Amino acid sequence: MTDLNSLIIFAKVVEANSFSEAARRLNMPISTVSRRVADLEDQLGVRLLERSTRNLRVTEVGADVLEHAQRSVEVSDAVDGIVSNQLSSVTGSLRLSAPPSVSDSLLAPLVCAFQSSYPDVRVQIFVTDRFVDHISEGVDLVFRIGELKDSTLVARKILTYRQQLLASPDYLAQSGFPETPQDLLAHRLLAFSNWRVDKRWDFTHVEDRRSETLTFVPHLSMNDFTGIASAMLSGAGIGHLPPIVQPELLRDGRLVEVMPKWRFRALDLSMVRLGNRHISRPVRLFEEFAMQMALVLFPTIPS
């Protein structure tokens, strides 16, 4: 009789396209994963995988066996789900990655609230603006802003918002209130930027849907929205912020919106993960938790 566990391990290897990644997901040594697949091939008397130093390829007979193996995974996951739902505690680890713009006002309170409900789940957060490779860096969920282009990934949108053009009341009292995008060229402009000399802002008028594009060289640019907020508070000029970055500054009147009828386009904030069948319970629970809590944290976010 074919070993059910070996079938499940074989399916995980194909799903991950890697023995090492499958071993990580299964929390077992690579040598064990390799041996179990080899034992399965010996037991069946066929070659299931063609291996090279960089790639795995499923053989023709391996593809047929894979269908049965995947059904075995589904049965195993269903049983695990029934059992785990009866458990009072959830354990495991969760590896998250997010850009700096969401780490302070959104991600930190989100994770703290999650760990209050599930104190035995350990969370690691990697804050970076660069693209993160889920497999090579072992990340479960990535918070990403904008459109998703990789069709192998699954995205769940948690917020839609537009950035706002802001300045301190003192700066506007001294330098005047711009009314159109072109008026901004007479002001000191602050922008989020990664070493680009010039910057482009695209605006749409909320009433008549006119569009204007402003290209300029910022008076101050940096790849940190928190730093831009501090500069605006000191009266350094007019800049843009996502509404999830220090929203209390606008709420308390320390910053005010500039040209509120000329707006940036809306952006989606999504949680992105690999599009595989198996999702650990901490990941599944955190996804659902984040979907609900994001709207609690930002109930009136501008979009």
N, C-alpha and C positions, 0 to 999 in steps of 0.2 A: 504494500500500500504506500502511495506517495506521501512523503512527510509534508504536512500542511505548513509547518513553520518554514521549511525550505522554500516552498512555493511563495510564501509571503516575502521572504528575503530576496528571492529572485525578482519579484515584481518591484520591490523597492529599489533594487539596483538599476533596473531599466528606467524606472520613474526618475531617479536622480541622475541617470547616465554616468554613474560614477560609483565605484566600490567604496571609496573613502567617504563620499557624501552620504551614501546609504548607511554606512556604518555610523556616521554622526547622528543621523536621524533615528536610527534604531538603538543608539546608545550601546554599541557593542564593538569589539575590536575588528579592524579591517581583516585580519587573518581569519577570524571566525566567519565573517560574511563571505569571503572568498572560498573558504573550505566548504561552507554549506551549499553554495552554488555548484561547486565542483562535485560534491557528493550527490547532488540532485541530478547532474548530468550523467554521472556514473550509474546511478540507480535507473535512469530512463534509457541509458545507452545511446544518447544523442548529444550533439553539441548545441547548446542553447544560445551562447554568446560567442561572437568573434571579438577577441581582445587585441588592442594595440596599445602603445604607450600613451596615446592621447584619447582614443575613442573606443566606444563600445558599439557593436552592431548586433542586433537580434537576428538570429538565423531564421529561415522560413519555418522550421518546426518550432523554434523558440517563440515565434509570434503566436502560433497556435496554443502553445503551453501558457503563454502570457495571459491570454484571455481567461483561462481557468484560474491562473494565479491571482489576477486582479479581482475575480469574484471571491477568492479566498480572503483577500485583503478587506473587501467590503464586509464580508461576514465577520471577520475578526474585529474590524472597527465598530461594527454594530454591537457586537457582544461587549467590547470594551466600553462603548458608550452607555450601555445599560448598566454595567457594573459601576462605572465612574460616577454616573448620575446619582447613585445611592451613597456615594462617599461624602462625608461632611467636609473634607478638606481637599484642596487642590494643591499639588506640589509640582515643581519643575522650574524651568528657567525660560525667560523671554528676552530676546535680543532685538532691540529697536534702533532705528536710525532716523534722524530728523534734521532738517535745516535749522540754523540758529533762530530763525524768525518764529518758530513754533515751540522751541524748547522751554522757554520761560513761562509764558502765560497759558499755554495749552498743555504741553506734554508733561511738565513737572506736576501740576495739580492732578492731571489725569492718572498718572502712574501712582501718585501718593494715595488717591482715592481707591484705585484698583487694589493696591497692596493692603489697604485697610480692610477690604473685603476678602482678599486672598493673601494673608500674611506669609504663607509658605512658598509663594512664587517669587523667585529672585529675578530682578530686572536689570539688564545692562543697556545703557543708552549711548549711542555713538552720534555725536552732533557734528555734522559736516554739510557743506553745500555741494560737494561733488557727488557724482553718480556712484551708487553703492551696488556692488555685485552680491546678490543674495547668497549664491552658492559659495563662492570663494571666501567671502567674509562671514559666512555663517549667520546672516541676519534673517530673523523671522518676518518682521514687518518694517517697511520703510514708509515714512510720511513724505509724500511728494506733492509739490505744487505744480499745477498745469496739466497738460494733456499727457496721456499714457500712450507711448508709441510701440512698446514691446508687447506683442500679442501673446507671449508665453506667460505674462504676468496677469494677476487678477487684482483689480483695483476696486475699493469700496469708498465712495465719496462720503466724507463726513461733514464738510462745510463748503459753502460757496460764498466768496466775499470779493469785494473790490478794495484796492488800496486807496487811501485818501491823501489828498494834498493838504499839508498842515504847516502851521507856523505859530510862533508865540504871539500873544496880543501885543507885547511891547515892540516886536519887530514890525508888525503891520502898522502900528501907530506911528512909527518913525518913517517907514519906507512906503506906506500906502498899500491899498488893496487892489491887486490885479483883477481884471474882469474877464479877460480872454487869455488863451494860451500864449499868444504873442506878447502880451503884457509882461509875462514872466521873464522875458529876456532882459528886462530892466532891473531884475532882482538877483540876489545871491541865491543860487539854487543848490540844494543838497540832494545827492542821489546814491542809491545802492548800486554798486558797480564792482566788478572784478577786473581791475586794472585797465578798463577801457578808457580812452581819453574822452570820447564823446558819449553822449547819452541821448536816448530817444524816448519821449513820452507820447503816447497816443491817447487822445481825448475824444469823447463823444458827448454832445450836448444832450441833456436829459429830455428837453422839450421837443426840439425839431430834428434831433438825431444827426445834426451836422458833425462832421469829423474833422479834426485837426491834428497834425503831427508836429511836435516841437523837437528839434535837434539842437543840442547845446553842449557846452563844456561845463561841467559842474564846478561851482566854487569850492565844494568839498564833496568827495566821494569815498565811500568805504563799503566793505562787504559785511556790514553789521548794522542791522536796523536799530538795535539798542543804542549804539553809538550815535546814529543819526538823530534819534529822539533826544539824546542829551544835548547834541549841538543845537537843535531847534529850540530846546528849552532855554538855552543861553542866549538866544536871539541871533544865531548865526545865519539864518535865512529860512527859505521855504523848501520843504522836502516832502517825501512820501513815506507812508508807513502802512503796513497791513493792519487791519483793526484788531488782530489778535496779539499785536505787540503793544504792551503797556496801554491798554484801552482806557485806563483810569486818567491818563493825561488829557484826553479829549473830554471825558466825562466830567472832570473837575475844572475844566476851562483853562488849564495851563497851556494847552495847545488848542487852536481853533481851525476849522476846515476852511480852506481857501478855494474860491471859485466852485462852490458846491454843485452848481448846475453843469460844470464840465467834469466828466468822470472818466476814470480808467475802466477798462473792461474787467468783467468779473473773472475770478480764477477759482478753480476747484482745488481743495485740499483733500487728498485721498490717502488711504492706507493701502500699500501695495505689497503683495506676497507672490511667491511662486504658485503657478497654477497647477499644483498637484492634488491628488485626491486626499492624501493624509495631512491633517492639520492637528497639531497637538492641542490638548485641552486648554492649556494656558493661552495659546494664540487665539483659539476660537472664542474663549471667554473675553479676552481683552478686546477683540474686534467688536463684539456686541456691546461691551461696556463703553468703548470709545464712541460708538455710534450714538448712544444715548446721552453720554455725559458731555459731548462736545456742544450740543445744543443747550444743555443746562448752563455750561460755562459762558456761552455766547448766544443768549436768546434773541438779541436784537442786532445781530451783525449786519452791516451794510452790504448789499449785493447788487 
